[in-house]
Amino acid sequence: MPKQVDHRERRETIARALWRVVEQRGVGHLSLREVAREAGMSHGQLQHYFTTREAMLTFAMDFAAEQATRRVEHGLAELGDPPHPRDVLRIMLTEMLPLHADARATSRMSAAFVLEALHDEHIHARARDGLAQGRAAVEQLIRQAIADGYLHPDRDPVIETNLLLALTGFTPLLELRVIEPQDTLTAIDHYLDRLFPDKKATPGTA
């Protein structure tokens, strides 16, 4: 009996190869042939799964988002029940930043996707929808924190959401080593301590 191919697994292998191309050589080298070479397969084999660069890039971005969501869920599972919104926000923010290898790959993939979106209407719509959904999730968390009494009712959830997401602007500073990861975590904790003055960071957490 011929070995049955797991097509989902093969697509994920291609997606991870695409991540490596972006991370190691930059989005300018992102082509079907380059990714096929990195994945250890022929150009024809890759085209069996993705016939266009756009389709390959979109799947790789969706897969990156899935992996980031799993990391967040894993972090949330280690919190108390129910978790404090400060801790939830900290996990969400730190997973958006290139603070470890997996998050760095996801972050660089996101940057490549945004650059591509500037010149492709379909990818632009996908990227915009994904970012809008992520922002909405943060705003919903802020609104719930206000409703549950964790935040003062005079807080504007829209403004607070935008300020929190502005912290992801540390990404280029981290990537270019202008600041160290611990400096970023200190700044995030300092901001969250101001937002939730009754809930301080746990010493030694990262």
DOPA-286658 format. One record per residue (C-alpha): residue in three letters; residue number from 1; y, z negated, x negated. Coordinates in nm, 4 decimals, padded with zeros to 6 digits. Layout:
> ALA; NUM; Y; Z; X
...
% end
This chain:
> MET; 1; 00.0000; 00.0000; 00.0000
> PRO; 2; 00.3437; 00.0917; -00.1421
> LYS; 3; 00.5765; -00.2014; -00.1988
> GLN; 4; 00.8140; -00.2475; 00.0939
> VAL; 5; 01.1781; -00.2430; -00.0075
> ASP; 6; 01.4068; -00.5173; 00.1227
> HIS; 7; 01.7116; -00.3064; 00.2060
> ARG; 8; 01.9402; -00.6051; 00.2597
> GLU; 9; 01.8403; -00.7419; -00.0800
> ARG; 10; 01.9004; -00.4016; -00.2408
> ARG; 11; 02.2475; -00.3818; -00.0853
> GLU; 12; 02.3269; -00.7306; -00.2148
> THR; 13; 02.2099; -00.6256; -00.5616
> ILE; 14; 02.4516; -00.3331; -00.5449
> ALA; 15; 02.7306; -00.5606; -00.4218
> ARG; 16; 02.6795; -00.8017; -00.7122
> ALA; 17; 02.6784; -00.5093; -00.9530
> LEU; 18; 03.0079; -00.3952; -00.8033
> TRP; 19; 03.1486; -00.7465; -00.8535
> ARG; 20; 03.0497; -00.7325; -01.2206
> VAL; 21; 03.2154; -00.3949; -01.2685
> VAL; 22; 03.5378; -00.5253; -01.1134
> GLU; 23; 03.5243; -00.8541; -01.3050
> GLN; 24; 03.4353; -00.7099; -01.6445
> ARG; 25; 03.5987; -00.3670; -01.6461
> GLY; 26; 03.8505; -00.3627; -01.3630
> VAL; 27; 03.8868; -00.1757; -01.0350
> GLY; 28; 03.9788; 00.1443; -01.2223
> HIS; 29; 03.6134; 00.1770; -01.3259
> LEU; 30; 03.4848; 00.1284; -00.9733
> SER; 31; 03.2789; 00.4363; -00.8862
> LEU; 32; 02.9382; 00.4989; -00.7339
> ARG; 33; 02.8002; 00.6097; -01.0701
> GLU; 34; 02.9391; 00.3096; -01.2569
> VAL; 35; 02.8025; 00.0641; -01.0031
> ALA; 36; 02.4642; 00.2414; -00.9985
> ARG; 37; 02.4475; 00.2114; -01.3764
> GLU; 38; 02.5349; -00.1596; -01.3592
> ALA; 39; 02.2739; -00.2154; -01.0865
> GLY; 40; 02.0053; -00.0433; -01.2929
> MET; 41; 01.9422; 00.2397; -01.0486
> SER; 42; 02.0137; 00.6094; -01.0241
> HIS; 43; 02.3179; 00.7531; -00.8535
> GLY; 44; 02.0865; 00.9023; -00.5896
> GLN; 45; 01.9216; 00.5672; -00.5210
> LEU; 46; 02.2581; 00.4036; -00.4670
> GLN; 47; 02.3685; 00.6826; -00.2340
> HIS; 48; 02.0668; 00.6025; -00.0173
> TYR; 49; 02.2540; 00.2826; 00.0737
> PHE; 50; 02.6192; 00.3803; 00.0318
> THR; 51; 02.7374; 00.7376; 00.0536
> THR; 52; 03.1029; 00.6592; -00.0165
> ARG; 53; 03.3002; 00.4299; -00.2452
> GLU; 54; 03.4758; 00.2910; 00.0623
> ALA; 55; 03.1503; 00.1897; 00.2334
> MET; 56; 03.0225; 00.0261; -00.0847
> LEU; 57; 03.3469; -00.1621; -00.1428
> THR; 58; 03.3644; -00.2809; 00.2179
> PHE; 59; 03.0103; -00.4178; 00.2099
> ALA; 60; 03.0754; -00.5889; -00.1231
> MET; 61; 03.3850; -00.7541; 00.0205
> ASP; 62; 03.2004; -00.8671; 00.3333
> PHE; 63; 02.9222; -01.0080; 00.1161
> ALA; 64; 03.1773; -01.1902; -00.1005
> ALA; 65; 03.3296; -01.3446; 00.2124
> GLU; 66; 02.9829; -01.4554; 00.3280
> GLN; 67; 02.9154; -01.6236; -00.0057
> ALA; 68; 03.2523; -01.8018; 00.0008
> THR; 69; 03.1806; -01.9244; 00.3538
> ARG; 70; 02.8426; -02.0597; 00.2424
> ARG; 71; 03.0044; -02.2473; -00.0462
> VAL; 72; 03.2581; -02.4006; 00.1904
> GLU; 73; 02.9834; -02.4968; 00.4363
> HIS; 74; 02.7841; -02.6557; 00.1535
> GLY; 75; 03.0885; -02.8577; 00.0506
> LEU; 76; 03.1575; -02.9647; 00.4092
> ALA; 77; 02.7971; -03.0817; 00.4483
> GLU; 78; 02.8595; -03.3368; 00.1743
> LEU; 79; 03.1589; -03.4888; 00.3525
> GLY; 80; 03.1548; -03.7642; 00.6122
> ASP; 81; 03.0957; -03.6951; 00.9792
> PRO; 82; 03.3445; -03.6081; 01.1069
> PRO; 83; 03.5115; -03.4980; 00.7832
> HIS; 84; 03.8755; -03.5807; 00.7239
> PRO; 85; 04.0907; -03.2654; 00.7572
> ARG; 86; 04.2416; -03.3315; 00.4136
> ASP; 87; 03.8987; -03.2986; 00.2543
> VAL; 88; 03.8202; -02.9864; 00.4564
> LEU; 89; 04.1448; -02.8223; 00.3486
> ARG; 90; 04.0839; -02.9138; -00.0146
> ILE; 91; 03.7432; -02.7469; -00.0126
> MET; 92; 03.8815; -02.4369; 00.1587
> LEU; 93; 04.1717; -02.4077; -00.0859
> THR; 94; 03.9678; -02.4620; -00.4006
> GLU; 95; 03.7105; -02.2028; -00.2923
> MET; 96; 03.9910; -01.9478; -00.2558
> LEU; 97; 04.0881; -01.9981; -00.6202
> PRO; 98; 03.9068; -01.8767; -00.9356
> LEU; 99; 03.8029; -02.2268; -01.0426
> HIS; 100; 03.4352; -02.1519; -01.1120
> ALA; 101; 03.2230; -01.8431; -01.1782
> ASP; 102; 03.1244; -01.7639; -00.8176
> ALA; 103; 03.4742; -01.8216; -00.6814
> ARG; 104; 03.6192; -01.6171; -00.9674
> ALA; 105; 03.3990; -01.3202; -00.8789
> THR; 106; 03.4988; -01.3514; -00.5134
> SER; 107; 03.8669; -01.3844; -00.6031
> ARG; 108; 03.8633; -01.0736; -00.8217
> MET; 109; 03.6737; -00.8840; -00.5555
> SER; 110; 03.9406; -00.9817; -00.3019
> ALA; 111; 04.2163; -00.8654; -00.5354
> ALA; 112; 04.0431; -00.5301; -00.5814
> PHE; 113; 04.0006; -00.4962; -00.2059
> VAL; 114; 04.3705; -00.5631; -00.1446
> LEU; 115; 04.4719; -00.3078; -00.4078
> GLU; 116; 04.2439; -00.0520; -00.2447
> ALA; 117; 04.3838; -00.1436; 00.0971
> LEU; 118; 04.7330; -00.0403; -00.0102
> HIS; 119; 04.6171; 00.3233; -00.0227
> ASP; 120; 04.3442; 00.3390; 00.2431
> GLU; 121; 04.4226; 00.2843; 00.6107
> HIS; 122; 04.0678; 00.1834; 00.7081
> ILE; 123; 04.0324; -00.0682; 00.4264
> HIS; 124; 04.3850; -00.1889; 00.5014
> ALA; 125; 04.2821; -00.2727; 00.8573
> ARG; 126; 03.9641; -00.4510; 00.7423
> ALA; 127; 04.1476; -00.6481; 00.4747
> ARG; 128; 04.4304; -00.7432; 00.7093
> ASP; 129; 04.1885; -00.8573; 00.9808
> GLY; 130; 03.9916; -01.0665; 00.7321
> LEU; 131; 04.3015; -01.2374; 00.5966
> ALA; 132; 04.4359; -01.2933; 00.9475
> GLN; 133; 04.1086; -01.4587; 01.0532
> GLY; 134; 04.1142; -01.6841; 00.7485
> ARG; 135; 04.4734; -01.7809; 00.8123
> ALA; 136; 04.3960; -01.8504; 01.1796
> ALA; 137; 04.1130; -02.0844; 01.0770
> VAL; 138; 04.3512; -02.2857; 00.8585
> GLU; 139; 04.6149; -02.2995; 01.1323
> GLN; 140; 04.3552; -02.4162; 01.3851
> LEU; 141; 04.2553; -02.6946; 01.1469
> ILE; 142; 04.6184; -02.8021; 01.1136
> ARG; 143; 04.6697; -02.7958; 01.4908
> GLN; 144; 04.3567; -03.0064; 01.5393
> ALA; 145; 04.4738; -03.2527; 01.2744
> ILE; 146; 04.7990; -03.2924; 01.4664
> ALA; 147; 04.6140; -03.3348; 01.7963
> ASP; 148; 04.3815; -03.5953; 01.6424
> GLY; 149; 04.6685; -03.7954; 01.4984
> TYR; 150; 04.6072; -03.7192; 01.1306
> LEU; 151; 04.9447; -03.5458; 01.1100
> HIS; 152; 05.2747; -03.6396; 01.2730
> PRO; 153; 05.3360; -03.4389; 01.5942
> ASP; 154; 05.6658; -03.3050; 01.4601
> ARG; 155; 05.4799; -03.1005; 01.1975
> ASP; 156; 05.5021; -02.7250; 01.2580
> PRO; 157; 05.1457; -02.5868; 01.2278
> VAL; 158; 05.2689; -02.2370; 01.1417
> ILE; 159; 05.4895; -02.3578; 00.8557
> GLU; 160; 05.2261; -02.6006; 00.7276
> THR; 161; 04.9642; -02.3258; 00.7284
> ASN; 162; 05.1883; -02.0894; 00.5350
> LEU; 163; 05.2712; -02.3589; 00.2790
> LEU; 164; 04.9044; -02.4437; 00.2300
> LEU; 165; 04.8078; -02.0803; 00.1806
> ALA; 166; 05.0934; -02.0430; -00.0672
> LEU; 167; 04.8878; -02.2668; -00.2972
> THR; 168; 04.6457; -01.9773; -00.3434
> GLY; 169; 04.9291; -01.8200; -00.5431
> PHE; 170; 04.7896; -02.0140; -00.8395
> THR; 171; 04.5325; -01.7334; -00.8784
> PRO; 172; 04.7220; -01.5116; -01.1285
> LEU; 173; 04.8346; -01.8183; -01.3246
> LEU; 174; 04.4722; -01.9261; -01.3575
> GLU; 175; 04.3409; -01.5785; -01.4360
> LEU; 176; 04.5995; -01.5264; -01.7119
> ARG; 177; 04.5541; -01.8840; -01.8381
> VAL; 178; 04.9128; -01.9827; -01.7833
> ILE; 179; 04.7862; -02.3100; -01.6366
> GLU; 180; 04.4557; -02.4954; -01.6580
> PRO; 181; 04.2191; -02.5529; -01.3632
> GLN; 182; 04.2849; -02.9263; -01.3690
> ASP; 183; 04.6595; -02.8618; -01.3369
> THR; 184; 04.5871; -02.6617; -01.0230
> LEU; 185; 04.3666; -02.9339; -00.8737
> THR; 186; 04.6323; -03.1946; -00.9519
> ALA; 187; 04.8979; -02.9878; -00.7741
> ILE; 188; 04.6717; -02.9309; -00.4711
> ASP; 189; 04.5895; -03.3018; -00.4476
> HIS; 190; 04.9567; -03.3928; -00.4848
> TYR; 191; 05.0504; -03.1600; -00.1995
> LEU; 192; 04.7684; -03.2814; 00.0254
> ASP; 193; 04.8622; -03.6422; -00.0474
> ARG; 194; 05.2106; -03.5658; 00.0798
> LEU; 195; 05.0694; -03.3947; 00.3869
> PHE; 196; 04.8174; -03.6743; 00.4550
> PRO; 197; 04.9786; -03.9863; 00.3017
> ASP; 198; 04.7127; -04.2164; 00.4513
> LYS; 199; 04.4223; -04.0278; 00.2879
> LYS; 200; 04.4263; -04.0140; -00.0913
> ALA; 201; 04.2073; -03.7992; -00.3140
> THR; 202; 03.8840; -03.9480; -00.4425
> PRO; 203; 03.9249; -04.0085; -00.8195
> GLY; 204; 03.7224; -03.7711; -01.0343
> THR; 205; 03.6635; -03.5073; -00.7653
> ALA; 206; 03.6996; -03.1419; -00.8564
% end
